[in-house]
């Protein structure tokens, strides 16, 4: 039997640090679950509709730079492991080259998701 084929386009790393999501309606704290150079998965108390465009502010552990990234919600469902929270998957739609390089470095050094 062969291993299942990985469908993701970019490697992901486990990440468990706070970020801030900024949909049009305001700002919401979130906690990362995993991160890649093209998207992320996090938990947040706010339900977000699919295709919602939002800003993401994140500071990688041990780094001074705050990265502002834009993305679109591709999935939002109740979090199985966190009652009252939603698990949200976001695809990045705009990311600066410096932010992408910083994320790539983080993903390469962190434990794979």
CNS distance restraints for C-alpha pairs under 8 A (distance, minus, plus):
assign (resid  10 and name CA) (resid  36 and name CA) 6.33 0.50 0.50
assign (resid  10 and name CA) (resid  37 and name CA) 6.76 0.50 0.50
assign (resid  10 and name CA) (resid  38 and name CA) 6.83 0.50 0.50
assign (resid  11 and name CA) (resid  36 and name CA) 6.04 0.50 0.50
assign (resid  11 and name CA) (resid  37 and name CA) 7.94 0.50 0.50
assign (resid  11 and name CA) (resid 107 and name CA) 7.31 0.50 0.50
assign (resid  11 and name CA) (resid 112 and name CA) 7.41 0.50 0.50
assign (resid  12 and name CA) (resid  34 and name CA) 6.26 0.50 0.50
assign (resid  12 and name CA) (resid  35 and name CA) 5.34 0.50 0.50
assign (resid  12 and name CA) (resid  36 and name CA) 4.57 0.50 0.50
assign (resid  12 and name CA) (resid  37 and name CA) 7.95 0.50 0.50
assign (resid  12 and name CA) (resid 107 and name CA) 6.33 0.50 0.50
assign (resid  12 and name CA) (resid 112 and name CA) 5.85 0.50 0.50
assign (resid  12 and name CA) (resid 113 and name CA) 5.38 0.50 0.50
assign (resid  13 and name CA) (resid  34 and name CA) 5.41 0.50 0.50
assign (resid  13 and name CA) (resid  35 and name CA) 5.40 0.50 0.50
assign (resid  13 and name CA) (resid  36 and name CA) 6.45 0.50 0.50
assign (resid  13 and name CA) (resid 106 and name CA) 7.87 0.50 0.50
assign (resid  13 and name CA) (resid 107 and name CA) 5.04 0.50 0.50
assign (resid  13 and name CA) (resid 108 and name CA) 7.74 0.50 0.50
assign (resid  13 and name CA) (resid 110 and name CA) 5.70 0.50 0.50
assign (resid  13 and name CA) (resid 111 and name CA) 5.52 0.50 0.50
assign (resid  13 and name CA) (resid 112 and name CA) 4.29 0.50 0.50
assign (resid  13 and name CA) (resid 113 and name CA) 4.70 0.50 0.50
assign (resid  14 and name CA) (resid  33 and name CA) 6.07 0.50 0.50
assign (resid  14 and name CA) (resid  34 and name CA) 4.44 0.50 0.50
assign (resid  14 and name CA) (resid  35 and name CA) 6.59 0.50 0.50
assign (resid  14 and name CA) (resid 110 and name CA) 6.78 0.50 0.50
assign (resid  14 and name CA) (resid 111 and name CA) 5.77 0.50 0.50
assign (resid  14 and name CA) (resid 112 and name CA) 5.85 0.50 0.50
assign (resid  14 and name CA) (resid 113 and name CA) 4.81 0.50 0.50
assign (resid  15 and name CA) (resid  32 and name CA) 5.56 0.50 0.50
assign (resid  15 and name CA) (resid  33 and name CA) 5.12 0.50 0.50
assign (resid  15 and name CA) (resid  34 and name CA) 4.68 0.50 0.50
assign (resid  15 and name CA) (resid  35 and name CA) 6.22 0.50 0.50
assign (resid  16 and name CA) (resid  31 and name CA) 6.22 0.50 0.50
assign (resid  16 and name CA) (resid  32 and name CA) 4.95 0.50 0.50
assign (resid  16 and name CA) (resid  33 and name CA) 5.41 0.50 0.50
assign (resid  16 and name CA) (resid  34 and name CA) 7.27 0.50 0.50
assign (resid  17 and name CA) (resid  31 and name CA) 5.54 0.50 0.50
assign (resid  17 and name CA) (resid  32 and name CA) 5.56 0.50 0.50
assign (resid  17 and name CA) (resid  61 and name CA) 7.71 0.50 0.50
assign (resid  18 and name CA) (resid  29 and name CA) 7.10 0.50 0.50
assign (resid  18 and name CA) (resid  30 and name CA) 5.75 0.50 0.50
assign (resid  18 and name CA) (resid  31 and name CA) 4.44 0.50 0.50
assign (resid  18 and name CA) (resid  32 and name CA) 6.25 0.50 0.50
assign (resid  18 and name CA) (resid  58 and name CA) 7.51 0.50 0.50
assign (resid  19 and name CA) (resid  29 and name CA) 6.18 0.50 0.50
assign (resid  19 and name CA) (resid  30 and name CA) 5.31 0.50 0.50
assign (resid  19 and name CA) (resid  31 and name CA) 5.91 0.50 0.50
assign (resid  19 and name CA) (resid  32 and name CA) 6.86 0.50 0.50
assign (resid  19 and name CA) (resid  56 and name CA) 7.12 0.50 0.50
assign (resid  19 and name CA) (resid  57 and name CA) 5.91 0.50 0.50
assign (resid  19 and name CA) (resid  58 and name CA) 4.92 0.50 0.50
assign (resid  19 and name CA) (resid  59 and name CA) 7.35 0.50 0.50
assign (resid  20 and name CA) (resid  27 and name CA) 6.84 0.50 0.50
assign (resid  20 and name CA) (resid  28 and name CA) 5.81 0.50 0.50
assign (resid  20 and name CA) (resid  29 and name CA) 4.73 0.50 0.50
assign (resid  20 and name CA) (resid  30 and name CA) 5.76 0.50 0.50
assign (resid  20 and name CA) (resid  56 and name CA) 5.70 0.50 0.50
assign (resid  20 and name CA) (resid  57 and name CA) 5.14 0.50 0.50
assign (resid  20 and name CA) (resid  58 and name CA) 6.65 0.50 0.50
assign (resid  21 and name CA) (resid  27 and name CA) 5.78 0.50 0.50
assign (resid  21 and name CA) (resid  28 and name CA) 5.17 0.50 0.50
assign (resid  21 and name CA) (resid  29 and name CA) 6.22 0.50 0.50
assign (resid  21 and name CA) (resid  30 and name CA) 6.70 0.50 0.50
assign (resid  21 and name CA) (resid  54 and name CA) 6.63 0.50 0.50
assign (resid  21 and name CA) (resid  55 and name CA) 5.85 0.50 0.50
assign (resid  21 and name CA) (resid  56 and name CA) 4.77 0.50 0.50
assign (resid  21 and name CA) (resid  57 and name CA) 6.64 0.50 0.50
assign (resid  22 and name CA) (resid  26 and name CA) 5.86 0.50 0.50
assign (resid  22 and name CA) (resid  27 and name CA) 4.42 0.50 0.50
assign (resid  22 and name CA) (resid  28 and name CA) 6.26 0.50 0.50
assign (resid  22 and name CA) (resid  54 and name CA) 5.24 0.50 0.50
assign (resid  22 and name CA) (resid  55 and name CA) 4.74 0.50 0.50
assign (resid  22 and name CA) (resid  56 and name CA) 6.12 0.50 0.50
assign (resid  23 and name CA) (resid  27 and name CA) 6.42 0.50 0.50
assign (resid  23 and name CA) (resid  52 and name CA) 7.19 0.50 0.50
assign (resid  23 and name CA) (resid  53 and name CA) 6.40 0.50 0.50
assign (resid  23 and name CA) (resid  54 and name CA) 4.31 0.50 0.50
assign (resid  23 and name CA) (resid  55 and name CA) 6.38 0.50 0.50
assign (resid  24 and name CA) (resid  53 and name CA) 7.81 0.50 0.50
assign (resid  24 and name CA) (resid  54 and name CA) 6.89 0.50 0.50
assign (resid  28 and name CA) (resid  44 and name CA) 7.21 0.50 0.50
assign (resid  28 and name CA) (resid  45 and name CA) 7.75 0.50 0.50
assign (resid  28 and name CA) (resid  46 and name CA) 6.94 0.50 0.50
assign (resid  29 and name CA) (resid  44 and name CA) 6.35 0.50 0.50
assign (resid  29 and name CA) (resid  45 and name CA) 7.85 0.50 0.50
assign (resid  30 and name CA) (resid  42 and name CA) 6.23 0.50 0.50
assign (resid  30 and name CA) (resid  43 and name CA) 5.48 0.50 0.50
assign (resid  30 and name CA) (resid  44 and name CA) 4.49 0.50 0.50
assign (resid  30 and name CA) (resid  45 and name CA) 7.58 0.50 0.50
assign (resid  31 and name CA) (resid  42 and name CA) 5.32 0.50 0.50
assign (resid  31 and name CA) (resid  43 and name CA) 5.35 0.50 0.50
assign (resid  31 and name CA) (resid  44 and name CA) 6.67 0.50 0.50
assign (resid  32 and name CA) (resid  40 and name CA) 7.27 0.50 0.50
assign (resid  32 and name CA) (resid  41 and name CA) 6.05 0.50 0.50
assign (resid  32 and name CA) (resid  42 and name CA) 4.13 0.50 0.50
assign (resid  32 and name CA) (resid  43 and name CA) 6.52 0.50 0.50
assign (resid  33 and name CA) (resid  40 and name CA) 7.61 0.50 0.50
assign (resid  33 and name CA) (resid  41 and name CA) 5.45 0.50 0.50
assign (resid  33 and name CA) (resid  42 and name CA) 4.98 0.50 0.50
assign (resid  33 and name CA) (resid  43 and name CA) 7.21 0.50 0.50
assign (resid  34 and name CA) (resid  40 and name CA) 5.71 0.50 0.50
assign (resid  34 and name CA) (resid  41 and name CA) 5.33 0.50 0.50
assign (resid  34 and name CA) (resid  42 and name CA) 7.00 0.50 0.50
assign (resid  34 and name CA) (resid 113 and name CA) 6.45 0.50 0.50
assign (resid  35 and name CA) (resid  39 and name CA) 6.20 0.50 0.50
assign (resid  35 and name CA) (resid  40 and name CA) 4.40 0.50 0.50
assign (resid  35 and name CA) (resid  41 and name CA) 6.53 0.50 0.50
assign (resid  35 and name CA) (resid 103 and name CA) 7.88 0.50 0.50
assign (resid  35 and name CA) (resid 107 and name CA) 7.15 0.50 0.50
assign (resid  36 and name CA) (resid  40 and name CA) 6.08 0.50 0.50
assign (resid  36 and name CA) (resid 103 and name CA) 6.70 0.50 0.50
assign (resid  36 and name CA) (resid 104 and name CA) 7.15 0.50 0.50
assign (resid  36 and name CA) (resid 107 and name CA) 6.34 0.50 0.50
assign (resid  37 and name CA) (resid 100 and name CA) 5.76 0.50 0.50
assign (resid  37 and name CA) (resid 103 and name CA) 5.65 0.50 0.50
assign (resid  37 and name CA) (resid 104 and name CA) 5.83 0.50 0.50
assign (resid  37 and name CA) (resid 107 and name CA) 7.87 0.50 0.50
assign (resid  38 and name CA) (resid  91 and name CA) 6.02 0.50 0.50
assign (resid  38 and name CA) (resid  92 and name CA) 5.31 0.50 0.50
assign (resid  39 and name CA) (resid  71 and name CA) 7.78 0.50 0.50
assign (resid  39 and name CA) (resid  89 and name CA) 7.37 0.50 0.50
assign (resid  39 and name CA) (resid  90 and name CA) 5.37 0.50 0.50
assign (resid  39 and name CA) (resid  91 and name CA) 4.36 0.50 0.50
assign (resid  39 and name CA) (resid  92 and name CA) 5.12 0.50 0.50
assign (resid  40 and name CA) (resid  89 and name CA) 5.79 0.50 0.50
assign (resid  40 and name CA) (resid  90 and name CA) 5.36 0.50 0.50
assign (resid  40 and name CA) (resid  91 and name CA) 6.81 0.50 0.50
assign (resid  41 and name CA) (resid  87 and name CA) 6.95 0.50 0.50
assign (resid  41 and name CA) (resid  88 and name CA) 5.59 0.50 0.50
assign (resid  41 and name CA) (resid  89 and name CA) 4.35 0.50 0.50
assign (resid  41 and name CA) (resid  90 and name CA) 6.31 0.50 0.50
assign (resid  42 and name CA) (resid  87 and name CA) 5.69 0.50 0.50
assign (resid  42 and name CA) (resid  88 and name CA) 5.37 0.50 0.50
assign (resid  42 and name CA) (resid  89 and name CA) 6.58 0.50 0.50
assign (resid  43 and name CA) (resid  79 and name CA) 7.06 0.50 0.50
assign (resid  43 and name CA) (resid  85 and name CA) 6.08 0.50 0.50
assign (resid  43 and name CA) (resid  86 and name CA) 5.33 0.50 0.50
assign (resid  43 and name CA) (resid  87 and name CA) 4.50 0.50 0.50
assign (resid  43 and name CA) (resid  88 and name CA) 6.02 0.50 0.50
assign (resid  44 and name CA) (resid  85 and name CA) 5.35 0.50 0.50
assign (resid  44 and name CA) (resid  86 and name CA) 5.36 0.50 0.50
assign (resid  44 and name CA) (resid  87 and name CA) 6.69 0.50 0.50
assign (resid  44 and name CA) (resid  88 and name CA) 7.37 0.50 0.50
assign (resid  45 and name CA) (resid  84 and name CA) 6.33 0.50 0.50
assign (resid  45 and name CA) (resid  85 and name CA) 4.44 0.50 0.50
assign (resid  45 and name CA) (resid  86 and name CA) 5.91 0.50 0.50
assign (resid  46 and name CA) (resid  85 and name CA) 7.18 0.50 0.50
assign (resid  46 and name CA) (resid  86 and name CA) 6.70 0.50 0.50
assign (resid  47 and name CA) (resid  76 and name CA) 6.84 0.50 0.50
assign (resid  47 and name CA) (resid  77 and name CA) 7.81 0.50 0.50
assign (resid  47 and name CA) (resid  86 and name CA) 6.15 0.50 0.50
assign (resid  48 and name CA) (resid  52 and name CA) 6.75 0.50 0.50
assign (resid  48 and name CA) (resid  73 and name CA) 7.26 0.50 0.50
assign (resid  48 and name CA) (resid  76 and name CA) 6.27 0.50 0.50
assign (resid  48 and name CA) (resid  88 and name CA) 7.63 0.50 0.50
assign (resid  49 and name CA) (resid  73 and name CA) 6.99 0.50 0.50
assign (resid  49 and name CA) (resid  75 and name CA) 7.91 0.50 0.50
assign (resid  49 and name CA) (resid  76 and name CA) 6.85 0.50 0.50
assign (resid  50 and name CA) (resid  72 and name CA) 7.57 0.50 0.50
assign (resid  50 and name CA) (resid  73 and name CA) 5.00 0.50 0.50
assign (resid  50 and name CA) (resid  74 and name CA) 5.25 0.50 0.50
assign (resid  50 and name CA) (resid  75 and name CA) 5.79 0.50 0.50
assign (resid  50 and name CA) (resid  76 and name CA) 6.74 0.50 0.50
assign (resid  51 and name CA) (resid  72 and name CA) 5.25 0.50 0.50
assign (resid  51 and name CA) (resid  73 and name CA) 4.91 0.50 0.50
assign (resid  51 and name CA) (resid  74 and name CA) 5.96 0.50 0.50
assign (resid  52 and name CA) (resid  72 and name CA) 5.46 0.50 0.50
assign (resid  52 and name CA) (resid  73 and name CA) 5.33 0.50 0.50
assign (resid  53 and name CA) (resid  70 and name CA) 7.31 0.50 0.50
assign (resid  53 and name CA) (resid  71 and name CA) 5.81 0.50 0.50
assign (resid  53 and name CA) (resid  72 and name CA) 4.53 0.50 0.50
assign (resid  53 and name CA) (resid  73 and name CA) 6.66 0.50 0.50
assign (resid  54 and name CA) (resid  70 and name CA) 5.80 0.50 0.50
assign (resid  54 and name CA) (resid  71 and name CA) 5.56 0.50 0.50
assign (resid  54 and name CA) (resid  72 and name CA) 6.23 0.50 0.50
assign (resid  54 and name CA) (resid  73 and name CA) 7.83 0.50 0.50
assign (resid  55 and name CA) (resid  68 and name CA) 6.79 0.50 0.50
assign (resid  55 and name CA) (resid  69 and name CA) 5.78 0.50 0.50
assign (resid  55 and name CA) (resid  70 and name CA) 4.53 0.50 0.50
assign (resid  55 and name CA) (resid  71 and name CA) 6.38 0.50 0.50
assign (resid  56 and name CA) (resid  67 and name CA) 7.88 0.50 0.50
assign (resid  56 and name CA) (resid  68 and name CA) 5.63 0.50 0.50
assign (resid  56 and name CA) (resid  69 and name CA) 5.06 0.50 0.50
assign (resid  56 and name CA) (resid  70 and name CA) 5.97 0.50 0.50
assign (resid  56 and name CA) (resid  71 and name CA) 7.30 0.50 0.50
assign (resid  57 and name CA) (resid  66 and name CA) 6.67 0.50 0.50
assign (resid  57 and name CA) (resid  67 and name CA) 5.64 0.50 0.50
assign (resid  57 and name CA) (resid  68 and name CA) 4.65 0.50 0.50
assign (resid  57 and name CA) (resid  69 and name CA) 6.47 0.50 0.50
assign (resid  58 and name CA) (resid  66 and name CA) 5.72 0.50 0.50
assign (resid  58 and name CA) (resid  67 and name CA) 5.30 0.50 0.50
assign (resid  58 and name CA) (resid  68 and name CA) 6.68 0.50 0.50
assign (resid  59 and name CA) (resid  63 and name CA) 6.72 0.50 0.50
assign (resid  59 and name CA) (resid  64 and name CA) 7.07 0.50 0.50
assign (resid  59 and name CA) (resid  65 and name CA) 6.16 0.50 0.50
assign (resid  59 and name CA) (resid  66 and name CA) 4.69 0.50 0.50
assign (resid  59 and name CA) (resid  67 and name CA) 6.11 0.50 0.50
assign (resid  60 and name CA) (resid  64 and name CA) 7.89 0.50 0.50
assign (resid  60 and name CA) (resid  65 and name CA) 7.70 0.50 0.50
assign (resid  60 and name CA) (resid  66 and name CA) 7.74 0.50 0.50
assign (resid  60 and name CA) (resid 103 and name CA) 7.97 0.50 0.50
assign (resid  60 and name CA) (resid 106 and name CA) 7.68 0.50 0.50
assign (resid  67 and name CA) (resid  99 and name CA) 5.94 0.50 0.50
assign (resid  68 and name CA) (resid  95 and name CA) 7.63 0.50 0.50
assign (resid  69 and name CA) (resid  92 and name CA) 7.01 0.50 0.50
assign (resid  69 and name CA) (resid  93 and name CA) 7.93 0.50 0.50
assign (resid  69 and name CA) (resid  94 and name CA) 5.97 0.50 0.50
assign (resid  69 and name CA) (resid  95 and name CA) 5.13 0.50 0.50
assign (resid  69 and name CA) (resid  96 and name CA) 7.45 0.50 0.50
assign (resid  69 and name CA) (resid  99 and name CA) 7.96 0.50 0.50
assign (resid  70 and name CA) (resid  92 and name CA) 5.83 0.50 0.50
assign (resid  70 and name CA) (resid  93 and name CA) 5.58 0.50 0.50
assign (resid  70 and name CA) (resid  94 and name CA) 4.95 0.50 0.50
assign (resid  70 and name CA) (resid  95 and name CA) 6.60 0.50 0.50
assign (resid  71 and name CA) (resid  90 and name CA) 5.97 0.50 0.50
assign (resid  71 and name CA) (resid  91 and name CA) 5.33 0.50 0.50
assign (resid  71 and name CA) (resid  92 and name CA) 4.02 0.50 0.50
assign (resid  71 and name CA) (resid  93 and name CA) 4.68 0.50 0.50
assign (resid  71 and name CA) (resid  94 and name CA) 6.59 0.50 0.50
assign (resid  72 and name CA) (resid  90 and name CA) 5.42 0.50 0.50
assign (resid  72 and name CA) (resid  91 and name CA) 5.38 0.50 0.50
assign (resid  72 and name CA) (resid  92 and name CA) 6.46 0.50 0.50
assign (resid  72 and name CA) (resid  93 and name CA) 6.69 0.50 0.50
assign (resid  73 and name CA) (resid  88 and name CA) 6.88 0.50 0.50
assign (resid  73 and name CA) (resid  89 and name CA) 5.90 0.50 0.50
assign (resid  73 and name CA) (resid  90 and name CA) 4.49 0.50 0.50
assign (resid  73 and name CA) (resid  91 and name CA) 6.48 0.50 0.50
assign (resid  74 and name CA) (resid  88 and name CA) 7.63 0.50 0.50
assign (resid  74 and name CA) (resid  89 and name CA) 5.60 0.50 0.50
assign (resid  74 and name CA) (resid  90 and name CA) 5.57 0.50 0.50
assign (resid  74 and name CA) (resid  91 and name CA) 6.56 0.50 0.50
assign (resid  75 and name CA) (resid  87 and name CA) 7.80 0.50 0.50
assign (resid  75 and name CA) (resid  88 and name CA) 5.57 0.50 0.50
assign (resid  75 and name CA) (resid  89 and name CA) 5.04 0.50 0.50
assign (resid  75 and name CA) (resid  90 and name CA) 7.20 0.50 0.50
assign (resid  76 and name CA) (resid  86 and name CA) 6.34 0.50 0.50
assign (resid  76 and name CA) (resid  87 and name CA) 5.59 0.50 0.50
assign (resid  76 and name CA) (resid  88 and name CA) 4.45 0.50 0.50
assign (resid  76 and name CA) (resid  89 and name CA) 6.54 0.50 0.50
assign (resid  77 and name CA) (resid  86 and name CA) 5.43 0.50 0.50
assign (resid  77 and name CA) (resid  87 and name CA) 5.45 0.50 0.50
assign (resid  77 and name CA) (resid  88 and name CA) 6.78 0.50 0.50
assign (resid  78 and name CA) (resid  83 and name CA) 7.74 0.50 0.50
assign (resid  78 and name CA) (resid  84 and name CA) 7.47 0.50 0.50
assign (resid  78 and name CA) (resid  85 and name CA) 6.14 0.50 0.50
assign (resid  78 and name CA) (resid  86 and name CA) 4.35 0.50 0.50
assign (resid  78 and name CA) (resid  87 and name CA) 5.94 0.50 0.50
assign (resid  79 and name CA) (resid  83 and name CA) 6.55 0.50 0.50
assign (resid  79 and name CA) (resid  84 and name CA) 7.62 0.50 0.50
assign (resid  79 and name CA) (resid  85 and name CA) 5.54 0.50 0.50
assign (resid  79 and name CA) (resid  86 and name CA) 4.73 0.50 0.50
assign (resid  79 and name CA) (resid  87 and name CA) 4.87 0.50 0.50
assign (resid  82 and name CA) (resid  86 and name CA) 7.83 0.50 0.50
assign (resid  95 and name CA) (resid  99 and name CA) 6.37 0.50 0.50
assign (resid  95 and name CA) (resid 100 and name CA) 6.33 0.50 0.50
assign (resid  96 and name CA) (resid 100 and name CA) 6.23 0.50 0.50
assign (resid  97 and name CA) (resid 101 and name CA) 6.12 0.50 0.50
assign (resid  98 and name CA) (resid 102 and name CA) 6.19 0.50 0.50
assign (resid  99 and name CA) (resid 103 and name CA) 6.14 0.50 0.50
assign (resid 100 and name CA) (resid 104 and name CA) 6.09 0.50 0.50
assign (resid 101 and name CA) (resid 105 and name CA) 6.21 0.50 0.50
assign (resid 102 and name CA) (resid 106 and name CA) 6.26 0.50 0.50
assign (resid 103 and name CA) (resid 107 and name CA) 6.05 0.50 0.50
assign (resid 104 and name CA) (resid 108 and name CA) 6.10 0.50 0.50
assign (resid 105 and name CA) (resid 109 and name CA) 6.37 0.50 0.50
assign (resid 106 and name CA) (resid 110 and name CA) 6.02 0.50 0.50
assign (resid 107 and name CA) (resid 111 and name CA) 7.66 0.50 0.50
assign (resid 107 and name CA) (resid 112 and name CA) 7.53 0.50 0.50
